[in-house]
Amino acid sequence: MTGIAKKAGLPFSEARYRPEIDGLRAIAVLAVIIHHGHFSLFGAPAVRNGYLGVDIFFVISGYLIGRFVFAELEKGTFSLLDFWLRRARRILPALFGALAGSLVFAVALLPPLALIDFAESLQACVFFVANIFFYRRTDYFAEPGDLTPLLHMWSLSVEEQFYLIFPLSLAVTWRYSRRAIPWLLAVAAAASLFLAVRARGVDPAAAFYLFPYRAWELLVGAILAHLESKLGRPPSRLRALSPLFGMIAIFTCFFLGWSLSTGSIIAVVGAALIIAGRDGPVSYILGHKALTGVGAISYSLYLLHQPLFAFARNYALNSPSQGTLLLLSMLAILAATLSWRYVEQPWRTGSVSPKRFAFVATVAGLALACVAGVVISKDGLPGRFNAEQLALLALRPERGLMSINGRTCTRRSVADACKIGDSNVSPSFAILGDSHAETLTIPLDRLLKQHSASALMYTNAGCPFIENVAEQNGISNCSQFVEDALAAIRRQRISRVIINDRSTAYILGTRFNNLEGGVEPGDPLPVAPLGFTGSNEERIQEVVAQLRRTIRQLLANGITIYYILPVPEVGWHVPKTLAKLVARGGVPLTTSLSVYLARHKLVLDLAKEFSPDRMFIPIYPHLVFCPGNRCVTHEGDVVYYTDTDHLSLQGADKLISTAQKIVFPQ
């Protein structure tokens, strides 16, 4: 077997190997690795939107699978069973090897609850429903993606779902109406794209994870393959120019802060332009051995890099340095090379009979699923830890998030806002902010009931309560939510508001670094005024100005503001880090007050600016959690945080008990 058959596992003789596609694979997988490693240059992300590498993979997969299916249909030799068997040979050996290796590391490193989560995700990967699994587990408070070893497997599940549906649909349509094929592809792609764009504002997690919203990207590749099969190669000038424009589009996506929808569309178009052309300097560069070598191992490299990163982050007390992550990336490349040579190639091109392969693959998949099931049934194998660690792990600090009639009061629209406190009185309060405000709602509910008052919750996780700003890297529609909330406050005649959010994180646009080795994982959180263009320093000043205007507007409307400044961030995942420290004899876990004061200077200064106004009442969490020059995360067996920055119910109780004297003075 030669050509695409050799490189992509698609055995049909007339396919010509196109090295530039392997080079494009290399660009895509390296972008994803840079994104997951949070690599930076000169203090800025090396690649801002590296996750778009997955979109490029989808286009490549759609094109290569489309070429194969159309060629086989034209020859009259297409067989669904043979097609699925070939895909299994391509996908399963390396996948099951990566899952088995990850399972070993998970048992060695993860505490019981995290190991249960891992085992459940492993089962979802085996049955190619990982995208559905992670979609259903999507929660602002869920395990950070940086700590989730198999989170990246969602994209593989999307591809496998495509491999099930696409060839079957084509085969049926081909049999009854070949002329309908272009219409089927075009309508399906357009419908999927429409759903994806629409879902960004309604259910962004669905738009990210689920097949119907991602199918258009694979279908673009399939449409390209269909056009090629009918029209042949494009004119020579176009073959040379389209890769150039495609590469410009892709690198523009990687380095500019476009929204997820816009970035995906341009990345897909860029990938399609590169595939459509096959000449010129860009194709020559992509065909260089250095890139095609990485492209050849890109599948195993994609499988292996995230588990290595995630397990390192789970094990290390401090966030791994860039040097450590670079070494892990090199280790991933080495492991991927070995996987390609000794796992992928023998099963894909070897002499193993179809029946034997099907038997071995079925047994291996069921064995992995069964071992994961044993881990789940045994409660995450707690016998791996000593009694002191288990006692700390068993505390399971919970968030102070309200639920009403079985529904949590998070990510609700303004029209569907929860009412907390005394249900028999009209609301005079509103709770405003992000997930940090949400974690205060159980103790606030108790406080309001004690004083025969009630409040409406206008909170949106991931969004500061600042008017006319939008998140640069997210999809939460912050500006519209705040606008709706302000209108509701006027409509409901609210007289007092309690505001709490991570205003500094949004203003500075950075995750927390405690300067003692604890660096909060995750993407940056910058917001910017609508339509803003300018430098980062100008963005910071403009967002502060918008926060000032928002506060002034509330005060001008006669509303009393209880402004709870940002809670001290920790940088370490508190429950997990405490467990590690217990094993090493290193408790307690504290952070520096001076670092807190320096990080939050802009917001502290703004609170000081408004303090002369009697209707603006600041509440300072650092006075609650930072006795002396250190900020505490726990006292004895009472843990005040659920992760790196969100208060537990006990932490929220501690803060609100202090705020009670301010909000309802005797």
Secondary structure, DSSP 8 states (H G I E B T S, - for coil): --HHHHHHS---TT----HHHHHHHHHHHHHHHHHHHT-EETTEESSTTGGGHHHHHHHHHHHHHHHHHHHHHHHT---HHHHHHHHHHHHHHHHHHHHHHHHHHHHHH--HHHHHHHHHHHHHHHTT-HHHHHHHT--TTS--GGG-TTGGGHHHHHHHHHHHHHHHHHHHHHHH-GGGHHHHHHHHHHHHHHHHHHHHHH-HHHHHH-HHHHHHHHHHHHHHHHHHHHH-S--HHHHHHHHHHHHHHHHHHHHS---HHHHHHHHHHHHHHHHH---HHHHHHHTSHHHHHHHHTHHHHHHHHHHHHHHHHHH-SS---HHHHHHHHHHHHHHHHHHIIIIIHHHHHS---HHHHHHHHHHHHHHHHHHHHHHHHTTT-GGGS-HHHHHHHHT-------EETTEESSS--GGG--EEE-TTS---EEEEESHHHHTTHHHHHHHHHHTT-EEEEEE-TT--S-TTEEESS--S-HHHHHHHHHHHHHHHT--EEEEE--HHHHHH----B-SSS-B--S----EEETT--S-HHHHHHHHHHHHHHHHHHHHHTT-EEEEE------SS-HHHHHHHHHHHT----EEEHHHHHHHTHHHHHHHHHHTTSTTEEEE-THHHH-STTEEESEETTEE-BSSSS-B-HHHHHHHHHHHHHHHS--
